[in-house]
């Protein structure tokens, strides 16, 4: 199974969001064990750093990103992917970019807690708990 992690799942782990960190961390551990193939969109890494730095510091954010690159791959996206995102019938453009990245890597699922924004995604979205149950 191939899974693209949405930024909110990464933030659950990076900011240790108490209500969500366990399932998100378990999914990352499953990727580390190679129970599934993990991917993160290029722009998610910048968002992760930008949102973590004020709360955890730039050094902590960089260490998490470095560790993340040992577990997941970044899908190859390009101008075609951006055009694809712009053409998707999704209201949130950043989420459409996630969907385009998921298409680029052949993902079976997008792991997110923001299921509402992915209703019209060409790649189905599920919560980390749901994906863990499928593994």
C-alpha positions in Angstrom: 0.0 0.0 0.0 1.2 3.5 -0.8 0.2 6.4 1.4 0.7 10.1 1.1 0.7 11.9 4.5 -1.1 15.2 4.6 0.5 18.0 6.6 -1.9 17.7 9.5 -0.7 14.2 10.2 2.9 15.4 10.2 2.0 18.3 12.6 0.3 15.8 14.9 3.6 14.2 15.5 5.8 17.3 15.3 3.7 19.3 17.7 2.7 16.3 19.8 -1.0 17.1 19.5 -2.4 15.0 22.3 -5.6 14.0 20.7 -4.0 12.8 17.5 -0.3 12.0 18.0 -0.6 8.3 18.8 -2.3 7.2 15.5 -0.2 9.5 13.4 3.0 8.3 15.1 1.9 4.7 14.6 1.4 5.3 10.9 4.9 6.8 10.6 6.3 3.7 12.5 4.5 1.4 10.1 6.1 3.3 7.2 9.5 3.0 9.0 9.0 -0.8 9.2 8.0 -0.7 5.5 4.5 -2.1 6.2 3.5 0.4 3.6 5.2 3.0 1.4 5.1 6.5 2.7 5.2 9.8 0.8 5.0 13.5 1.7 4.4 16.3 -0.8 7.3 18.7 -1.2 5.2 21.7 -0.2 4.2 19.9 3.0 7.8 19.9 4.3 7.9 23.7 4.0 4.5 24.0 5.7 5.7 21.7 8.5 8.8 23.8 9.1 6.9 27.1 9.0 4.2 25.9 11.5 6.6 24.1 13.8 9.3 26.7 14.1 7.4 29.2 16.3 6.3 26.4 18.8 9.3 24.0 18.8 12.1 26.0 17.2 13.9 25.7 13.9 16.4 23.1 15.1 13.7 20.8 16.3 11.8 21.2 13.0 14.9 20.5 10.9 15.7 17.4 12.9 12.2 16.1 12.4 12.4 16.8 8.7 15.7 15.1 8.4 14.3 12.0 10.2 11.2 12.1 8.0 13.4 11.8 4.9 14.6 8.4 6.3 11.0 7.1 6.4 9.2 8.6 3.4 9.8 9.7 -0.1 8.9 13.0 -1.9 6.9 12.4 -5.0 8.2 13.9 -8.2 5.9 16.7 -9.1 6.2 19.4 -11.7 4.2 21.9 -13.8 1.9 19.2 -15.0 1.1 18.3 -11.4 0.4 21.9 -10.5 -2.0 22.2 -13.5 -3.6 19.0 -12.5 -4.2 20.4 -9.0 -5.7 23.6 -10.4 -8.1 21.5 -12.5 -9.3 19.4 -9.6 -12.8 20.2 -8.3 -11.5 20.7 -4.7 -12.2 23.9 -2.8 -8.9 24.1 -1.0 -6.0 24.5 -3.4 -3.4 23.2 -1.0 -5.4 20.0 -0.6 -5.6 19.8 -4.4 -1.8 19.9 -4.4 -1.8 17.1 -1.9 -4.1 15.1 -4.2 -1.9 15.8 -7.3 1.2 14.7 -5.3 -0.7 11.5 -4.3 -1.4 10.9 -8.0 2.2 11.5 -8.9 3.4 8.7 -6.6 0.6 6.3 -7.3 -0.7 6.6 -3.7 -3.7 4.3 -2.7 -4.6 6.7 0.1 -4.1 10.1 1.5 -3.7 10.0 5.3 -5.4 13.1 6.8 -7.8 14.1 9.5 -9.3 16.7 7.1 -11.6 14.3 5.3 -14.1 16.9 4.3 -11.7 18.8 2.1 -10.7 15.5 0.2 -14.3 14.4 -0.8 -13.6 15.2 -4.4 -10.0 14.0 -4.4 -9.1 11.5 -7.1 -7.2 9.6 -4.4 -9.3 8.5 -1.4 -8.5 10.0 1.9 -8.8 8.3 5.3 -7.8 9.0 8.9 -4.5 7.5 10.1 -6.5 5.0 12.3 -8.4 3.8 9.3 -5.2 3.3 7.3 -3.6 1.4 10.2 -6.6 -0.9 10.3 -6.1 -1.7 6.6 -2.4 -2.6 7.0 
